């Protein structure tokens, strides 16, 4: 499998930073970085990371199935994770979730036809004090209202 020179350099740095005999500690970062570059965790990626780290593909698959931030299907350019756990739920998270589904015309784990947005309902993103909270790719947004969501969607459309 071929990666960009930047990703190859990141992989090399990760492996250099691992203590001898502990290359497995690079597994999650390698998967995340590669997922960002290619869009999802493919079978080919699993085989390549397994080979590089000296792991069985089953060992890599076990990690992928445990961590929800590792995805087998591509997500939109802007992946929205909306928290509906108790703090967010009590401050409008469920209403925000319903609004987002209607606004984007998609459901949980779906991508808009233009590939721009995807949506995921999540249990917690660790922002209870600022509920309701959402995460867009790696950026957090706190105390989000449906109107804030609409403005965010509009601003992201203008960027694309």
MODELLER restraints for C-alpha pairs under 7 A, 6 or more apart:
rsr = mdl.restraints
at = mdl.atoms
rsr.add(forms.Gaussian(group=physical.xy_distance, feature=features.Distance(at['CA:1:A'], at['CA:48:A']), mean=6.55, stdev=0.5))
rsr.add(forms.Gaussian(group=physical.xy_distance, feature=features.Distance(at['CA:11:A'], at['CA:30:A']), mean=6.49, stdev=0.5))
rsr.add(forms.Gaussian(group=physical.xy_distance, feature=features.Distance(at['CA:14:A'], at['CA:26:A']), mean=6.03, stdev=0.5))
rsr.add(forms.Gaussian(group=physical.xy_distance, feature=features.Distance(at['CA:15:A'], at['CA:23:A']), mean=6.12, stdev=0.5))
rsr.add(forms.Gaussian(group=physical.xy_distance, feature=features.Distance(at['CA:15:A'], at['CA:26:A']), mean=6.50, stdev=0.5))
rsr.add(forms.Gaussian(group=physical.xy_distance, feature=features.Distance(at['CA:18:A'], at['CA:25:A']), mean=6.84, stdev=0.5))
rsr.add(forms.Gaussian(group=physical.xy_distance, feature=features.Distance(at['CA:23:A'], at['CA:53:A']), mean=5.99, stdev=0.5))
rsr.add(forms.Gaussian(group=physical.xy_distance, feature=features.Distance(at['CA:24:A'], at['CA:53:A']), mean=6.16, stdev=0.5))
rsr.add(forms.Gaussian(group=physical.xy_distance, feature=features.Distance(at['CA:32:A'], at['CA:70:A']), mean=6.78, stdev=0.5))
rsr.add(forms.Gaussian(group=physical.xy_distance, feature=features.Distance(at['CA:35:A'], at['CA:41:A']), mean=5.58, stdev=0.5))
rsr.add(forms.Gaussian(group=physical.xy_distance, feature=features.Distance(at['CA:39:A'], at['CA:74:A']), mean=5.05, stdev=0.5))
rsr.add(forms.Gaussian(group=physical.xy_distance, feature=features.Distance(at['CA:39:A'], at['CA:75:A']), mean=6.93, stdev=0.5))
rsr.add(forms.Gaussian(group=physical.xy_distance, feature=features.Distance(at['CA:40:A'], at['CA:71:A']), mean=5.45, stdev=0.5))
rsr.add(forms.Gaussian(group=physical.xy_distance, feature=features.Distance(at['CA:40:A'], at['CA:72:A']), mean=5.24, stdev=0.5))
rsr.add(forms.Gaussian(group=physical.xy_distance, feature=features.Distance(at['CA:40:A'], at['CA:73:A']), mean=5.48, stdev=0.5))
rsr.add(forms.Gaussian(group=physical.xy_distance, feature=features.Distance(at['CA:40:A'], at['CA:74:A']), mean=4.88, stdev=0.5))
rsr.add(forms.Gaussian(group=physical.xy_distance, feature=features.Distance(at['CA:41:A'], at['CA:70:A']), mean=6.81, stdev=0.5))
rsr.add(forms.Gaussian(group=physical.xy_distance, feature=features.Distance(at['CA:41:A'], at['CA:71:A']), mean=5.73, stdev=0.5))
rsr.add(forms.Gaussian(group=physical.xy_distance, feature=features.Distance(at['CA:41:A'], at['CA:72:A']), mean=4.79, stdev=0.5))
rsr.add(forms.Gaussian(group=physical.xy_distance, feature=features.Distance(at['CA:42:A'], at['CA:72:A']), mean=6.07, stdev=0.5))
rsr.add(forms.Gaussian(group=physical.xy_distance, feature=features.Distance(at['CA:46:A'], at['CA:57:A']), mean=6.27, stdev=0.5))
rsr.add(forms.Gaussian(group=physical.xy_distance, feature=features.Distance(at['CA:46:A'], at['CA:60:A']), mean=6.49, stdev=0.5))
rsr.add(forms.Gaussian(group=physical.xy_distance, feature=features.Distance(at['CA:47:A'], at['CA:57:A']), mean=6.02, stdev=0.5))
rsr.add(forms.Gaussian(group=physical.xy_distance, feature=features.Distance(at['CA:50:A'], at['CA:56:A']), mean=5.85, stdev=0.5))
rsr.add(forms.Gaussian(group=physical.xy_distance, feature=features.Distance(at['CA:50:A'], at['CA:57:A']), mean=5.54, stdev=0.5))
rsr.add(forms.Gaussian(group=physical.xy_distance, feature=features.Distance(at['CA:50:A'], at['CA:60:A']), mean=6.56, stdev=0.5))
rsr.add(forms.Gaussian(group=physical.xy_distance, feature=features.Distance(at['CA:64:A'], at['CA:70:A']), mean=5.68, stdev=0.5))
rsr.add(forms.Gaussian(group=physical.xy_distance, feature=features.Distance(at['CA:75:A'], at['CA:111:A']), mean=6.27, stdev=0.5))
rsr.add(forms.Gaussian(group=physical.xy_distance, feature=features.Distance(at['CA:75:A'], at['CA:118:A']), mean=5.63, stdev=0.5))
rsr.add(forms.Gaussian(group=physical.xy_distance, feature=features.Distance(at['CA:76:A'], at['CA:111:A']), mean=5.69, stdev=0.5))
rsr.add(forms.Gaussian(group=physical.xy_distance, feature=features.Distance(at['CA:76:A'], at['CA:115:A']), mean=4.94, stdev=0.5))
rsr.add(forms.Gaussian(group=physical.xy_distance, feature=features.Distance(at['CA:76:A'], at['CA:116:A']), mean=4.86, stdev=0.5))
rsr.add(forms.Gaussian(group=physical.xy_distance, feature=features.Distance(at['CA:76:A'], at['CA:117:A']), mean=4.37, stdev=0.5))
rsr.add(forms.Gaussian(group=physical.xy_distance, feature=features.Distance(at['CA:76:A'], at['CA:118:A']), mean=4.65, stdev=0.5))
rsr.add(forms.Gaussian(group=physical.xy_distance, feature=features.Distance(at['CA:77:A'], at['CA:115:A']), mean=6.50, stdev=0.5))
rsr.add(forms.Gaussian(group=physical.xy_distance, feature=features.Distance(at['CA:77:A'], at['CA:116:A']), mean=4.85, stdev=0.5))
rsr.add(forms.Gaussian(group=physical.xy_distance, feature=features.Distance(at['CA:77:A'], at['CA:117:A']), mean=5.92, stdev=0.5))
rsr.add(forms.Gaussian(group=physical.xy_distance, feature=features.Distance(at['CA:78:A'], at['CA:116:A']), mean=6.00, stdev=0.5))
rsr.add(forms.Gaussian(group=physical.xy_distance, feature=features.Distance(at['CA:78:A'], at['CA:117:A']), mean=4.91, stdev=0.5))
rsr.add(forms.Gaussian(group=physical.xy_distance, feature=features.Distance(at['CA:78:A'], at['CA:118:A']), mean=6.46, stdev=0.5))
rsr.add(forms.Gaussian(group=physical.xy_distance, feature=features.Distance(at['CA:78:A'], at['CA:136:A']), mean=6.12, stdev=0.5))
rsr.add(forms.Gaussian(group=physical.xy_distance, feature=features.Distance(at['CA:78:A'], at['CA:137:A']), mean=6.06, stdev=0.5))
rsr.add(forms.Gaussian(group=physical.xy_distance, feature=features.Distance(at['CA:79:A'], at['CA:117:A']), mean=5.78, stdev=0.5))
rsr.add(forms.Gaussian(group=physical.xy_distance, feature=features.Distance(at['CA:79:A'], at['CA:118:A']), mean=4.78, stdev=0.5))
rsr.add(forms.Gaussian(group=physical.xy_distance, feature=features.Distance(at['CA:79:A'], at['CA:119:A']), mean=6.02, stdev=0.5))
rsr.add(forms.Gaussian(group=physical.xy_distance, feature=features.Distance(at['CA:79:A'], at['CA:136:A']), mean=5.37, stdev=0.5))
rsr.add(forms.Gaussian(group=physical.xy_distance, feature=features.Distance(at['CA:79:A'], at['CA:137:A']), mean=5.28, stdev=0.5))
rsr.add(forms.Gaussian(group=physical.xy_distance, feature=features.Distance(at['CA:80:A'], at['CA:118:A']), mean=5.98, stdev=0.5))
rsr.add(forms.Gaussian(group=physical.xy_distance, feature=features.Distance(at['CA:80:A'], at['CA:119:A']), mean=4.88, stdev=0.5))
rsr.add(forms.Gaussian(group=physical.xy_distance, feature=features.Distance(at['CA:80:A'], at['CA:120:A']), mean=6.14, stdev=0.5))
rsr.add(forms.Gaussian(group=physical.xy_distance, feature=features.Distance(at['CA:80:A'], at['CA:134:A']), mean=6.82, stdev=0.5))
rsr.add(forms.Gaussian(group=physical.xy_distance, feature=features.Distance(at['CA:80:A'], at['CA:135:A']), mean=5.80, stdev=0.5))
rsr.add(forms.Gaussian(group=physical.xy_distance, feature=features.Distance(at['CA:80:A'], at['CA:136:A']), mean=4.62, stdev=0.5))
rsr.add(forms.Gaussian(group=physical.xy_distance, feature=features.Distance(at['CA:80:A'], at['CA:137:A']), mean=6.75, stdev=0.5))
rsr.add(forms.Gaussian(group=physical.xy_distance, feature=features.Distance(at['CA:81:A'], at['CA:119:A']), mean=6.07, stdev=0.5))
rsr.add(forms.Gaussian(group=physical.xy_distance, feature=features.Distance(at['CA:81:A'], at['CA:120:A']), mean=4.78, stdev=0.5))
rsr.add(forms.Gaussian(group=physical.xy_distance, feature=features.Distance(at['CA:81:A'], at['CA:121:A']), mean=5.76, stdev=0.5))
rsr.add(forms.Gaussian(group=physical.xy_distance, feature=features.Distance(at['CA:81:A'], at['CA:122:A']), mean=6.09, stdev=0.5))
rsr.add(forms.Gaussian(group=physical.xy_distance, feature=features.Distance(at['CA:81:A'], at['CA:134:A']), mean=5.52, stdev=0.5))
rsr.add(forms.Gaussian(group=physical.xy_distance, feature=features.Distance(at['CA:81:A'], at['CA:135:A']), mean=5.08, stdev=0.5))
rsr.add(forms.Gaussian(group=physical.xy_distance, feature=features.Distance(at['CA:81:A'], at['CA:136:A']), mean=6.36, stdev=0.5))
rsr.add(forms.Gaussian(group=physical.xy_distance, feature=features.Distance(at['CA:82:A'], at['CA:97:A']), mean=6.43, stdev=0.5))
rsr.add(forms.Gaussian(group=physical.xy_distance, feature=features.Distance(at['CA:82:A'], at['CA:120:A']), mean=6.31, stdev=0.5))
rsr.add(forms.Gaussian(group=physical.xy_distance, feature=features.Distance(at['CA:82:A'], at['CA:121:A']), mean=5.07, stdev=0.5))
rsr.add(forms.Gaussian(group=physical.xy_distance, feature=features.Distance(at['CA:82:A'], at['CA:122:A']), mean=5.80, stdev=0.5))
rsr.add(forms.Gaussian(group=physical.xy_distance, feature=features.Distance(at['CA:82:A'], at['CA:133:A']), mean=6.61, stdev=0.5))
rsr.add(forms.Gaussian(group=physical.xy_distance, feature=features.Distance(at['CA:82:A'], at['CA:134:A']), mean=4.58, stdev=0.5))
rsr.add(forms.Gaussian(group=physical.xy_distance, feature=features.Distance(at['CA:82:A'], at['CA:135:A']), mean=6.65, stdev=0.5))
rsr.add(forms.Gaussian(group=physical.xy_distance, feature=features.Distance(at['CA:83:A'], at['CA:93:A']), mean=6.41, stdev=0.5))
rsr.add(forms.Gaussian(group=physical.xy_distance, feature=features.Distance(at['CA:83:A'], at['CA:121:A']), mean=6.05, stdev=0.5))
rsr.add(forms.Gaussian(group=physical.xy_distance, feature=features.Distance(at['CA:83:A'], at['CA:122:A']), mean=4.84, stdev=0.5))
rsr.add(forms.Gaussian(group=physical.xy_distance, feature=features.Distance(at['CA:83:A'], at['CA:123:A']), mean=5.56, stdev=0.5))
rsr.add(forms.Gaussian(group=physical.xy_distance, feature=features.Distance(at['CA:83:A'], at['CA:124:A']), mean=5.52, stdev=0.5))
rsr.add(forms.Gaussian(group=physical.xy_distance, feature=features.Distance(at['CA:83:A'], at['CA:125:A']), mean=6.55, stdev=0.5))
rsr.add(forms.Gaussian(group=physical.xy_distance, feature=features.Distance(at['CA:83:A'], at['CA:132:A']), mean=6.96, stdev=0.5))
rsr.add(forms.Gaussian(group=physical.xy_distance, feature=features.Distance(at['CA:83:A'], at['CA:133:A']), mean=6.05, stdev=0.5))
rsr.add(forms.Gaussian(group=physical.xy_distance, feature=features.Distance(at['CA:83:A'], at['CA:134:A']), mean=6.05, stdev=0.5))
rsr.add(forms.Gaussian(group=physical.xy_distance, feature=features.Distance(at['CA:84:A'], at['CA:93:A']), mean=5.11, stdev=0.5))
rsr.add(forms.Gaussian(group=physical.xy_distance, feature=features.Distance(at['CA:84:A'], at['CA:94:A']), mean=5.81, stdev=0.5))
rsr.add(forms.Gaussian(group=physical.xy_distance, feature=features.Distance(at['CA:84:A'], at['CA:121:A']), mean=6.76, stdev=0.5))
rsr.add(forms.Gaussian(group=physical.xy_distance, feature=features.Distance(at['CA:84:A'], at['CA:122:A']), mean=6.35, stdev=0.5))
rsr.add(forms.Gaussian(group=physical.xy_distance, feature=features.Distance(at['CA:84:A'], at['CA:123:A']), mean=5.81, stdev=0.5))
rsr.add(forms.Gaussian(group=physical.xy_distance, feature=features.Distance(at['CA:85:A'], at['CA:123:A']), mean=4.90, stdev=0.5))
rsr.add(forms.Gaussian(group=physical.xy_distance, feature=features.Distance(at['CA:85:A'], at['CA:124:A']), mean=5.77, stdev=0.5))
rsr.add(forms.Gaussian(group=physical.xy_distance, feature=features.Distance(at['CA:87:A'], at['CA:128:A']), mean=5.49, stdev=0.5))
rsr.add(forms.Gaussian(group=physical.xy_distance, feature=features.Distance(at['CA:87:A'], at['CA:131:A']), mean=6.14, stdev=0.5))
rsr.add(forms.Gaussian(group=physical.xy_distance, feature=features.Distance(at['CA:88:A'], at['CA:128:A']), mean=6.65, stdev=0.5))
rsr.add(forms.Gaussian(group=physical.xy_distance, feature=features.Distance(at['CA:88:A'], at['CA:131:A']), mean=4.70, stdev=0.5))
rsr.add(forms.Gaussian(group=physical.xy_distance, feature=features.Distance(at['CA:88:A'], at['CA:132:A']), mean=4.23, stdev=0.5))
rsr.add(forms.Gaussian(group=physical.xy_distance, feature=features.Distance(at['CA:88:A'], at['CA:133:A']), mean=6.64, stdev=0.5))
rsr.add(forms.Gaussian(group=physical.xy_distance, feature=features.Distance(at['CA:91:A'], at['CA:131:A']), mean=6.23, stdev=0.5))
rsr.add(forms.Gaussian(group=physical.xy_distance, feature=features.Distance(at['CA:91:A'], at['CA:132:A']), mean=5.84, stdev=0.5))
rsr.add(forms.Gaussian(group=physical.xy_distance, feature=features.Distance(at['CA:92:A'], at['CA:132:A']), mean=6.18, stdev=0.5))
rsr.add(forms.Gaussian(group=physical.xy_distance, feature=features.Distance(at['CA:93:A'], at['CA:132:A']), mean=5.18, stdev=0.5))
rsr.add(forms.Gaussian(group=physical.xy_distance, feature=features.Distance(at['CA:96:A'], at['CA:145:A']), mean=6.69, stdev=0.5))
rsr.add(forms.Gaussian(group=physical.xy_distance, feature=features.Distance(at['CA:96:A'], at['CA:146:A']), mean=5.65, stdev=0.5))
rsr.add(forms.Gaussian(group=physical.xy_distance, feature=features.Distance(at['CA:99:A'], at['CA:146:A']), mean=6.38, stdev=0.5))
rsr.add(forms.Gaussian(group=physical.xy_distance, feature=features.Distance(at['CA:101:A'], at['CA:107:A']), mean=5.61, stdev=0.5))
rsr.add(forms.Gaussian(group=physical.xy_distance, feature=features.Distance(at['CA:104:A'], at['CA:112:A']), mean=6.88, stdev=0.5))
rsr.add(forms.Gaussian(group=physical.xy_distance, feature=features.Distance(at['CA:106:A'], at['CA:112:A']), mean=6.42, stdev=0.5))
rsr.add(forms.Gaussian(group=physical.xy_distance, feature=features.Distance(at['CA:107:A'], at['CA:119:A']), mean=6.63, stdev=0.5))
rsr.add(forms.Gaussian(group=physical.xy_distance, feature=features.Distance(at['CA:108:A'], at['CA:119:A']), mean=5.55, stdev=0.5))
rsr.add(forms.Gaussian(group=physical.xy_distance, feature=features.Distance(at['CA:108:A'], at['CA:120:A']), mean=4.88, stdev=0.5))
rsr.add(forms.Gaussian(group=physical.xy_distance, feature=features.Distance(at['CA:108:A'], at['CA:121:A']), mean=6.13, stdev=0.5))
rsr.add(forms.Gaussian(group=physical.xy_distance, feature=features.Distance(at['CA:109:A'], at['CA:118:A']), mean=6.71, stdev=0.5))
rsr.add(forms.Gaussian(group=physical.xy_distance, feature=features.Distance(at['CA:109:A'], at['CA:119:A']), mean=5.60, stdev=0.5))
rsr.add(forms.Gaussian(group=physical.xy_distance, feature=features.Distance(at['CA:109:A'], at['CA:120:A']), mean=5.18, stdev=0.5))
rsr.add(forms.Gaussian(group=physical.xy_distance, feature=features.Distance(at['CA:110:A'], at['CA:118:A']), mean=5.55, stdev=0.5))
rsr.add(forms.Gaussian(group=physical.xy_distance, feature=features.Distance(at['CA:110:A'], at['CA:119:A']), mean=5.98, stdev=0.5))
rsr.add(forms.Gaussian(group=physical.xy_distance, feature=features.Distance(at['CA:111:A'], at['CA:117:A']), mean=5.70, stdev=0.5))
rsr.add(forms.Gaussian(group=physical.xy_distance, feature=features.Distance(at['CA:111:A'], at['CA:118:A']), mean=4.19, stdev=0.5))
rsr.add(forms.Gaussian(group=physical.xy_distance, feature=features.Distance(at['CA:111:A'], at['CA:119:A']), mean=6.80, stdev=0.5))
rsr.add(forms.Gaussian(group=physical.xy_distance, feature=features.Distance(at['CA:112:A'], at['CA:118:A']), mean=6.23, stdev=0.5))
rsr.add(forms.Gaussian(group=physical.xy_distance, feature=features.Distance(at['CA:127:A'], at['CA:133:A']), mean=6.34, stdev=0.5))
rsr.add(forms.Gaussian(group=physical.xy_distance, feature=features.Distance(at['CA:130:A'], at['CA:142:A']), mean=5.16, stdev=0.5))
rsr.add(forms.Gaussian(group=physical.xy_distance, feature=features.Distance(at['CA:130:A'], at['CA:143:A']), mean=5.39, stdev=0.5))
rsr.add(forms.Gaussian(group=physical.xy_distance, feature=features.Distance(at['CA:131:A'], at['CA:142:A']), mean=6.09, stdev=0.5))
rsr.add(forms.Gaussian(group=physical.xy_distance, feature=features.Distance(at['CA:131:A'], at['CA:143:A']), mean=5.07, stdev=0.5))
rsr.add(forms.Gaussian(group=physical.xy_distance, feature=features.Distance(at['CA:132:A'], at['CA:142:A']), mean=6.21, stdev=0.5))
rsr.add(forms.Gaussian(group=physical.xy_distance, feature=features.Distance(at['CA:132:A'], at['CA:143:A']), mean=4.89, stdev=0.5))
rsr.add(forms.Gaussian(group=physical.xy_distance, feature=features.Distance(at['CA:132:A'], at['CA:144:A']), mean=5.71, stdev=0.5))
rsr.add(forms.Gaussian(group=physical.xy_distance, feature=features.Distance(at['CA:133:A'], at['CA:141:A']), mean=5.72, stdev=0.5))
rsr.add(forms.Gaussian(group=physical.xy_distance, feature=features.Distance(at['CA:133:A'], at['CA:142:A']), mean=4.53, stdev=0.5))
rsr.add(forms.Gaussian(group=physical.xy_distance, feature=features.Distance(at['CA:133:A'], at['CA:143:A']), mean=5.81, stdev=0.5))
rsr.add(forms.Gaussian(group=physical.xy_distance, feature=features.Distance(at['CA:133:A'], at['CA:144:A']), mean=6.12, stdev=0.5))
rsr.add(forms.Gaussian(group=physical.xy_distance, feature=features.Distance(at['CA:134:A'], at['CA:140:A']), mean=5.91, stdev=0.5))
rsr.add(forms.Gaussian(group=physical.xy_distance, feature=features.Distance(at['CA:134:A'], at['CA:141:A']), mean=5.33, stdev=0.5))
rsr.add(forms.Gaussian(group=physical.xy_distance, feature=features.Distance(at['CA:134:A'], at['CA:142:A']), mean=6.63, stdev=0.5))
rsr.add(forms.Gaussian(group=physical.xy_distance, feature=features.Distance(at['CA:135:A'], at['CA:141:A']), mean=6.09, stdev=0.5))
